[in-house]
Amino acid sequence: MTHETRFCTSSDGVGLAYAIDGEGPPLVKAGNWMTHLDYERQSPVWRHWVRELSRGHTLIRYDERGCGLSDRRFDGAPTLDTYVGDLAAVVDAAGLERFALLGVSGGGPTAIQYAARNPERVSNLVLYGTYLRGRYRRGEDQAEQSRLLIDLMRVGWGGAVPAFRQVFSSIYIPSAGEEQKRWYDDMQQASSDGETAARLWLSRTQIEISDTARRISPPALVLHARGDRAVPYEEGRRLASLLPNARFVTLETDNHILQEGEPAWEVFLSEVRAFLGDDERTLTLAADLSELSERESEVLELVAAGFSNEEIAERLFLSVRTVERHLSNIYAKLRVSGKAARAAAAARFSRT
């Protein structure tokens, strides 16, 4: 799997970090609260998202301002327009003309607003665990809970008592294992400080884009966990009901961040891949090739170019026997054998 981290600048001068993973048609993930590009690739909470969404796609994801590898300091209070502008800066820097757009949690309103303003650039809209109305717009109970969580961030974030931060893992990944919860706890501290976390959380509480949703033209897939404690299930249903061309899928879990191994994660992947029109043969091929080591990939590239074992050995400063051993491993991983193995392996590589 290819991976690259790059940087760009928003219209107001804030530096934004974005990552490119995988190869294929572009899929852009709008920025959401508390991310860290490097931690996500390692973390058992998020790494399966990066791995699977970049399988057969070029996945573009970024840390929103104040988080992760993006600038931690910025002036003023961010608004939805700010977040949309940051998304626009990233996709322009990445050189994308048309792409599928994924909005997860707080990234959903950003994705919706961007799609409304740029319908010619968004081919498909995938919305998971998200909303049209911020917490202060959903009634006094939601507003009061949100105010308490903001106070908790400012008092306990990054402190010596992990119970403060663990409140958030109980909301976002209640059914995850202890390892995942420890990683989530650590990522919060790595992503941002408590004051910035509270500031970013507060910035989304007053969002209300119901009228915008009614004007969305790209086809949309809306998925929501029935037991979601971060964004109520009814908010997902409401979103799907207002989008003109949307399909709604209920996921049977209480994890806001879907975890690897749970049935809801497999349903999510299946639905998203079908919606994006992913070809199963291409996905299987990408999965096979992702199993190759860096050296095996180099050998296979030369095989595809028509080089003999002796020529490959000379180019890579290896013995012929070592090249043969690499090829044997490649054939096993690509599930090809017999006299046609070399041609079949080369054909698989050349199609990527």
ZAMARGU-4260 file (C-alpha; in steps of 0.2 Angstrom, whole numbers, plus 5000, padded with zeros to 4 digits):
<rodrens>
0) 5000/5000/5000 | 5007/5017/4995 | 5007/5031/5008 | 5013/5049/5008 | 5010/5064/5019
5) 5009/5081/5012 | 5006/5099/5018 | 4995/5113/5011 | 4989/5130/5017 | 4971/5135/5019
10) 4964/5152/5012 | 4967/5160/5029 | 4985/5154/5031 | 4983/5139/5042 | 4994/5124/5038
15) 4985/5108/5034 | 4992/5090/5034 | 4985/5077/5022 | 4989/5059/5018 | 4987/5049/5002
20) 4985/5030/5004 | 4982/5017/4991 | 4979/5018/4972 | 4963/5019/4962 | 4949/5031/4960
25) 4950/5045/4973 | 4940/5044/4989 | 4941/5060/5001 | 4937/5059/5019 | 4932/5076/5026
30) 4941/5081/5042 | 4933/5077/5059 | 4936/5080/5077 | 4952/5073/5085 | 4962/5064/5072
35) 4981/5061/5069 | 4987/5055/5052 | 5001/5045/5059 | 4992/5037/5074 | 4977/5032/5063
40) 4989/5021/5053 | 4995/5012/5068 | 4980/5012/5080 | 4968/4997/5081 | 4954/5010/5083
45) 4957/5017/5065 | 4970/5007/5055 | 4957/4996/5048 | 4948/5011/5041 | 4963/5017/5032
50) 4968/5000/5026 | 4951/4995/5019 | 4946/5012/5012 | 4962/5013/5003 | 4960/4996/4995
55) 4956/4999/4977 | 4955/5018/4980 | 4967/5033/4983 | 4961/5038/5000 | 4964/5056/5004
60) 4962/5061/5023 | 4968/5076/5033 | 4970/5082/5050 | 4958/5097/5053 | 4966/5113/5060
65) 4971/5111/5078 | 4973/5093/5077 | 4987/5080/5073 | 5000/5086/5060 | 4990/5102/5055
70) 4994/5118/5063 | 4988/5118/5081 | 4986/5137/5083 | 4974/5147/5072 | 4965/5164/5074
75) 4946/5166/5077 | 4932/5153/5080 | 4931/5140/5066 | 4914/5140/5057 | 4907/5127/5045
80) 4913/5139/5031 | 4930/5137/5038 | 4930/5118/5038 | 4923/5118/5020 | 4937/5130/5015
85) 4950/5118/5023 | 4942/5103/5013 | 4943/5113/4997 | 4961/5118/5000 | 4966/5099/5002
90) 4957/5093/4987 | 4964/5107/4976 | 4982/5103/4983 | 4980/5085/4979 | 4975/5090/4961
95) 4958/5081/4962 | 4944/5086/4949 | 4931/5073/4953 | 4930/5061/4968 | 4919/5052/4980
100) 4917/5061/4997 | 4916/5053/5014 | 4909/5062/5029 | 4911/5053/5046 | 4904/5061/5062
105) 4908/5079/5063 | 4915/5078/5045 | 4898/5075/5038 | 4891/5093/5038 | 4907/5098/5030
110) 4905/5085/5016 | 4887/5090/5013 | 4890/5108/5012 | 4905/5105/5000 | 4894/5094/4989
115) 4880/5107/4989 | 4893/5120/4983 | 4903/5109/4971 | 4890/5096/4964 | 4901/5094/4948
120) 4916/5088/4958 | 4907/5075/4970 | 4902/5059/4961 | 4896/5050/4977 | 4893/5055/4995
125) 4895/5043/5009 | 4889/5049/5026 | 4892/5039/5042 | 4887/5043/5060 | 4883/5061/5056
130) 4870/5074/5057 | 4862/5090/5050 | 4860/5098/5067 | 4873/5102/5080 | 4871/5097/5098
135) 4864/5114/5103 | 4850/5112/5090 | 4844/5095/5096 | 4835/5100/5112 | 4840/5105/5130
140) 4846/5087/5135 | 4859/5086/5121 | 4864/5104/5124 | 4867/5101/5142 | 4877/5085/5139
145) 4887/5095/5127 | 4891/5109/5139 | 4897/5096/5152 | 4908/5087/5140 | 4916/5104/5135
150) 4920/5108/5153 | 4927/5091/5155 | 4939/5093/5141 | 4945/5110/5148 | 4948/5102/5165
155) 4954/5085/5163 | 4961/5083/5145 | 4979/5077/5146 | 4979/5077/5165 | 4985/5064/5177
160) 4968/5056/5179 | 4964/5046/5163 | 4946/5043/5169 | 4942/5061/5162 | 4947/5056/5145
165) 4940/5039/5146 | 4923/5046/5146 | 4925/5049/5128 | 4930/5031/5124 | 4914/5026/5133
170) 4904/5037/5121 | 4914/5033/5105 | 4919/5015/5106 | 4909/5008/5121 | 4910/4990/5115
175) 4929/4990/5110 | 4942/4980/5119 | 4954/4988/5132 | 4968/4989/5119 | 4957/5000/5108
180) 4952/5011/5122 | 4970/5014/5128 | 4975/5018/5110 | 4960/5030/5109 | 4964/5038/5125
185) 4982/5041/5119 | 4977/5047/5103 | 4966/5061/5111 | 4982/5068/5120 | 4993/5066/5104
190) 4980/5075/5093 | 4977/5091/5102 | 4976/5099/5119 | 4960/5101/5130 | 4957/5119/5126
195) 4958/5116/5107 | 4948/5101/5108 | 4934/5110/5117 | 4935/5125/5105 | 4933/5113/5090
200) 4919/5104/5098 | 4910/5120/5102 | 4912/5126/5084 | 4900/5112/5078 | 4886/5114/5091
205) 4876/5127/5082 | 4877/5119/5064 | 4860/5118/5055 | 4860/5113/5037 | 4844/5105/5034
210) 4840/5116/5020 | 4856/5113/5012 | 4853/5094/5012 | 4838/5096/5002 | 4848/5103/4988
215) 4861/5089/4987 | 4862/5082/4969 | 4875/5068/4970 | 4868/5051/4976 | 4871/5048/4994
220) 4873/5033/5006 | 4869/5036/5024 | 4874/5023/5037 | 4871/5025/5056 | 4874/5014/5071
225) 4857/5010/5080 | 4865/5012/5097 | 4876/5027/5093 | 4880/5037/5109 | 4889/5051/5100
230) 4876/5055/5087 | 4858/5049/5090 | 4852/5036/5078 | 4837/5048/5074 | 4849/5061/5067
235) 4855/5049/5054 | 4837/5044/5049 | 4833/5063/5048 | 4848/5066/5037 | 4843/5052/5025
240) 4825/5058/5024 | 4830/5076/5018 | 4843/5071/5005 | 4834/5069/4988 | 4844/5054/4982
245) 4849/5044/4998 | 4849/5026/5004 | 4849/5023/5023 | 4857/5008/5031 | 4856/5004/5049
250) 4871/4996/5058 | 4868/4985/5073 | 4881/4991/5085 | 4884/5004/5098 | 4901/5009/5092
255) 4902/5026/5084 | 4919/5022/5077 | 4916/5005/5070 | 4929/4992/5075 | 4937/4978/5065
260) 4929/4961/5068 | 4912/4967/5073 | 4898/4962/5060 | 4893/4981/5058 | 4910/4984/5051
265) 4909/4971/5038 | 4891/4977/5033 | 4898/4995/5032 | 4912/4990/5020 | 4900/4979/5009
270) 4888/4993/5007 | 4901/5007/5004 | 4910/4996/4991 | 4894/4992/4982 | 4888/5010/4982
275) 4905/5016/4975 | 4904/5002/4962 | 4920/4994/4967 | 4925/4979/4956 | 4927/4963/4967
280) 4941/4957/4956 | 4951/4973/4958 | 4949/4973/4977 | 4955/4955/4978 | 4970/4959/4967
285) 4974/4974/4978 | 4973/4963/4993 | 4985/4950/4985 | 4997/4964/4980 | 4997/4972/4997
290) 5004/4956/5005 | 5020/4958/4995 | 5036/4964/5003 | 5045/4979/4996 | 5058/4968/4988
295) 5045/4956/4981 | 5036/4971/4973 | 5052/4976/4965 | 5055/4959/4958 | 5038/4957/4952
300) 5039/4974/4943 | 5054/4968/4934 | 5046/4952/4929 | 5031/4962/4922 | 5044/4972/4912
305) 5050/4956/4904 | 5067/4954/4913 | 5074/4937/4916 | 5079/4930/4933 | 5097/4933/4929
310) 5094/4951/4923 | 5083/4954/4939 | 5097/4948/4950 | 5110/4959/4941 | 5099/4975/4943
315) 5095/4972/4961 | 5112/4965/4966 | 5105/4949/4971 | 5110/4931/4968 | 5099/4921/4955
320) 5094/4909/4969 | 5088/4924/4980 | 5077/4930/4965 | 5070/4913/4963 | 5065/4912/4981
325) 5057/4929/4980 | 5047/4923/4965 | 5042/4907/4974 | 5035/4918/4988 | 5026/4930/4976
330) 5018/4915/4967 | 5011/4908/4984 | 5004/4925/4989 | 4996/4928/4972 | 4989/4910/4972
335) 4997/4906/4955 | 5007/4890/4951 | 5013/4879/4937 | 5021/4884/4921 | 5010/4899/4918
340) 5014/4906/4935 | 5027/4919/4929 | 5015/4926/4916 | 5000/4926/4927 | 5010/4936/4941
345) 5016/4948/4928 | 4999/4951/4921 | 4992/4954/4939 | 5005/4967/4942 | 5003/4976/4926
350) 4984/4978/4928 | 4987/4988/4944
</rodrens>
